[in-house]
Amino acid sequence: MNKDMASKYVWWGWGGLDAIYILNYIVRELLQGDFPFYTDALSALNIIEDHGGYAAVLMAFGWGLQLSVFASCVLLLRGSRWGRRLVWLQLPFRLFLLLPSASVLFIYLGSHFSRASVTFFLLVVASELAKVWSLWFFNERKLRNLDAA
Protein backbone atom coordinates (compact mmCIF):
# COMPACT_ATOMS: atom_id res chain seq x y z
CA MET A 1 0.00 0.00 0.00
CA ASN A 2 1.39 3.40 -0.88
CA LYS A 3 1.82 6.05 1.78
CA ASP A 4 -0.85 8.40 0.40
CA MET A 5 -3.50 5.68 0.66
CA ALA A 6 -2.32 4.77 4.16
CA SER A 7 -2.73 8.41 5.16
CA LYS A 8 -6.26 8.54 3.73
CA TYR A 9 -7.23 5.32 5.53
CA VAL A 10 -6.01 6.68 8.87
CA TRP A 11 -7.96 9.91 8.40
CA TRP A 12 -11.07 8.05 7.19
CA GLY A 13 -10.74 5.60 10.08
CA TRP A 14 -10.78 8.32 12.74
CA GLY A 15 -13.52 10.21 10.92
CA GLY A 16 -15.49 6.96 10.67
CA LEU A 17 -15.11 6.36 14.41
CA ASP A 18 -16.53 9.83 15.03
CA ALA A 19 -19.43 9.01 12.68
CA ILE A 20 -20.08 5.75 14.54
CA TYR A 21 -20.07 7.65 17.85
CA ILE A 22 -22.66 10.10 16.48
CA LEU A 23 -24.85 7.33 15.06
CA ASN A 24 -24.60 5.34 18.30
CA TYR A 25 -25.68 8.38 20.30
CA ILE A 26 -28.67 9.09 18.03
CA VAL A 27 -29.84 5.47 17.92
CA ARG A 28 -29.44 5.05 21.69
CA GLU A 29 -31.49 8.19 22.34
CA LEU A 30 -34.23 7.12 19.91
CA LEU A 31 -34.42 3.63 21.43
CA GLN A 32 -34.90 5.19 24.86
CA GLY A 33 -37.81 7.21 23.47
CA ASP A 34 -35.90 10.48 23.62
CA PHE A 35 -35.31 13.02 20.89
CA PRO A 36 -31.53 13.38 20.40
CA PHE A 37 -30.05 16.68 21.58
CA TYR A 38 -33.46 18.20 22.48
CA THR A 39 -34.04 15.91 25.45
CA ASP A 40 -30.43 16.41 26.53
CA ALA A 41 -30.83 20.19 26.31
CA LEU A 42 -33.89 20.06 28.58
CA SER A 43 -32.03 17.82 31.01
CA ALA A 44 -29.03 20.16 30.95
CA LEU A 45 -31.24 23.13 31.80
CA ASN A 46 -32.64 21.26 34.79
CA ILE A 47 -29.17 20.30 35.98
CA ILE A 48 -27.94 23.89 35.62
CA GLU A 49 -30.96 25.13 37.56
CA ASP A 50 -30.28 22.65 40.36
CA HIS A 51 -26.48 22.93 40.54
CA GLY A 52 -25.63 26.42 39.31
CA GLY A 53 -22.65 27.89 37.53
CA TYR A 54 -20.16 25.04 37.61
CA ALA A 55 -22.77 22.75 35.98
CA ALA A 56 -23.27 25.35 33.25
CA VAL A 57 -19.54 25.34 32.52
CA LEU A 58 -19.44 21.53 32.35
CA MET A 59 -22.51 21.48 30.11
CA ALA A 60 -20.93 24.08 27.82
CA PHE A 61 -17.77 21.97 27.54
CA GLY A 62 -19.86 18.88 26.80
CA TRP A 63 -21.99 20.57 24.15
CA GLY A 64 -18.95 22.19 22.59
CA LEU A 65 -17.23 18.81 22.39
CA GLN A 66 -20.35 17.21 20.86
CA LEU A 67 -20.46 19.90 18.15
CA SER A 68 -16.74 19.55 17.51
CA VAL A 69 -17.16 15.77 17.07
CA PHE A 70 -19.59 16.47 14.22
CA ALA A 71 -17.10 18.90 12.70
CA SER A 72 -14.11 16.59 13.11
CA CYS A 73 -16.07 13.73 11.56
CA VAL A 74 -16.74 15.75 8.41
CA LEU A 75 -13.28 17.31 8.26
CA LEU A 76 -11.41 14.04 8.78
CA LEU A 77 -13.53 12.19 6.22
CA ARG A 78 -12.77 14.99 3.74
CA GLY A 79 -9.06 14.85 4.59
CA SER A 80 -8.98 18.51 5.64
CA ARG A 81 -5.98 19.82 7.54
CA TRP A 82 -8.46 21.61 9.80
CA GLY A 83 -9.58 18.18 10.98
CA ARG A 84 -6.16 17.48 12.44
CA ARG A 85 -6.12 20.88 14.13
CA LEU A 86 -9.55 20.26 15.59
CA VAL A 87 -8.38 16.90 16.94
CA TRP A 88 -5.61 18.72 18.83
CA LEU A 89 -8.16 21.17 20.26
CA GLN A 90 -10.48 18.32 21.27
CA LEU A 91 -7.76 16.41 23.11
CA PRO A 92 -7.96 18.10 26.54
CA PHE A 93 -11.78 18.10 26.47
CA ARG A 94 -11.97 14.43 25.48
CA LEU A 95 -9.64 13.57 28.37
CA PHE A 96 -11.47 15.79 30.86
CA LEU A 97 -14.93 14.49 29.89
CA LEU A 98 -13.70 10.89 29.27
CA LEU A 99 -15.03 10.74 25.72
CA PRO A 100 -12.71 8.42 23.80
CA SER A 101 -12.26 8.73 20.04
CA ALA A 102 -12.40 4.95 19.75
CA SER A 103 -15.78 4.87 21.51
CA VAL A 104 -16.84 1.70 19.66
CA LEU A 105 -14.15 -0.25 21.48
CA PHE A 106 -15.31 1.16 24.79
CA ILE A 107 -18.87 -0.12 24.36
CA TYR A 108 -17.55 -3.62 25.03
CA LEU A 109 -15.09 -2.48 27.69
CA GLY A 110 -17.83 -0.61 29.54
CA SER A 111 -19.13 -3.85 30.95
CA HIS A 112 -15.65 -4.69 32.31
CA PHE A 113 -14.47 -1.32 33.66
CA SER A 114 -16.41 1.46 35.30
CA ARG A 115 -15.93 5.00 33.96
CA ALA A 116 -14.39 5.92 37.30
CA SER A 117 -11.63 3.29 37.13
CA VAL A 118 -8.00 4.12 36.53
CA THR A 119 -7.87 1.44 33.83
CA PHE A 120 -10.68 3.11 31.88
CA PHE A 121 -8.94 6.49 32.15
CA LEU A 122 -5.64 5.02 30.95
CA LEU A 123 -7.40 3.39 27.99
CA VAL A 124 -8.99 6.74 27.07
CA VAL A 125 -5.57 8.41 27.27
CA ALA A 126 -4.05 5.64 25.12
CA SER A 127 -6.75 5.94 22.46
CA GLU A 128 -6.37 9.72 22.31
CA LEU A 129 -2.60 9.51 22.07
CA ALA A 130 -2.95 6.92 19.29
CA LYS A 131 -5.27 9.24 17.40
CA VAL A 132 -3.06 12.30 17.72
CA TRP A 133 0.11 10.36 16.90
CA SER A 134 -1.38 8.59 13.88
CA LEU A 135 -2.76 11.81 12.41
CA TRP A 136 0.59 13.49 12.97
CA PHE A 137 2.59 10.56 11.57
CA PHE A 138 0.37 10.06 8.54
CA ASN A 139 0.40 13.73 7.66
CA GLU A 140 0.77 13.94 3.87
CA ARG A 141 3.60 16.46 4.03
CA LYS A 142 5.53 14.27 6.48
CA LEU A 143 5.02 11.24 4.24
CA ARG A 144 6.35 13.12 1.22
CA ASN A 145 9.44 14.05 3.22
CA LEU A 146 9.95 10.37 4.13
CA ASP A 147 9.79 9.43 0.44
CA ALA A 148 12.44 12.03 -0.40
CA ALA A 149 14.84 10.75 2.26
CORVENJO-V264834 format. One record per run of one state. SS is the DSSP state (2 for helix, 1 for strand, 0 for the rest). FROM is the first residue (numbers start at 0). LEN is the number of residues. If there is no record, write none. Layout:
ss: (SS & SS)
from: (FROM & FROM)
len: (LEN & LEN)
This chain:
ss: (0 & 2 & 0 & 2 & 0 & 2 & 0 & 2 & 0 & 2 & 0 & 2 & 0 & 2 & 0)
from: (0 & 2 & 31 & 37 & 51 & 52 & 78 & 80 & 96 & 102 & 109 & 117 & 137 & 139 & 148)
len: (2 & 29 & 6 & 14 & 1 & 26 & 2 & 16 & 6 & 7 & 8 & 20 & 2 & 9 & 1)
